[in-house]
Amino acid sequence: PAQAERMDDWEGGYRFTRADLSFLGPNTAARVEANGFYMSYRNQLVNTGQLNDVGTALRTNVARSYRRGVELTGFVSANDKISLSSTLTLSQNRIQGYRDITYDADFNPVVSAEARTTTISYSPSAVSAHTLEGQPLHGLRLALLYKTVSRQYLDNSASDNRSIAAYQVLDLRLRYALHPKFMKEIELALLVSNLLNREYVANGYTYGYVGASGRQETFNWYFPQATRNFLASVNLRF
């Protein structure tokens, strides 16, 4: 049975806000935030990278692990016409003294002889999101949304052949607001996801075993994400 996990969390941060940055132009505001964190775990429940017979992710306890890093956030706007916001998280997510367990053709456990420090599954070391939004015409707002995610490992072995490659996605969002006399607002919106039509995966699972020849066999399954797609909506405010 799984054991209860324990976490000790230390965090500290700093926030800087300026409502008027005249050297960047009139009515310019900015905000910057930085937060550091260190989370120490005992018996953390982590994903093994495998699924059970009904598709639920399997988890297991690891004796000692930690997550540490920094979160950075920035925002700047000018004249309510254009704004840029960014977030960046850099982290180390580690299991200490990890031993990889696989099974042979007869379902006997095979435990790696060397205990080592590895990366926790599904824990990218760098994640960022950026939004550039502007109002070129009265009532019309355009935004570019850019997201990046670094390599993730499907299990806790930190093996590149059991991982999800880093990916970047760019979206485009358009909003146009009308203000007729009979209601407060009609907003027409269009979201173009994956504007550059990239092929990428954002999740998956893995299974491996030691064959009769003693060779490690690995099988990965991935969930491909949609290529370029569109979502249109109409929002009414009375």
JOHUGI-V383790 format. One line per field, one symbol per residue. psi: psi as a letter, one per 30 degrees, with the letter a starting at -180 (. if undefined). burial: # if it has 16 or more other C-alpha atoms within 10 Angstrom, else .. A space follows every 10 residues. Layout:
psi=???
burial=???
This chain:
psi=lklklkkkkk kklkkkkkfj ifffllhkll kkkkkkljjk kkhkjlkffl lafggkkkll kkekllkkak kkkkkklkgg fklkkkkkkk lkjkkkhkkk kakafggkkj kkfkklklkk khikfkklkk kjkliflkfk kkkkkkkkkl kkkfagfhkf gilklklkkk lkkkkkkkil fflekjkkkk kjkheghkkl kflallkllj lffgkkkkkk kljklkaklk jklkkkj.
burial=.......... .......... .......### .#.#.##### ########## #......... ########## ########.. .######### ######.### .#.#...... ......#### ########## #####....# #######.## ########.. .###.#.### #######... .....##### #####....# .######### .........# .......... ........
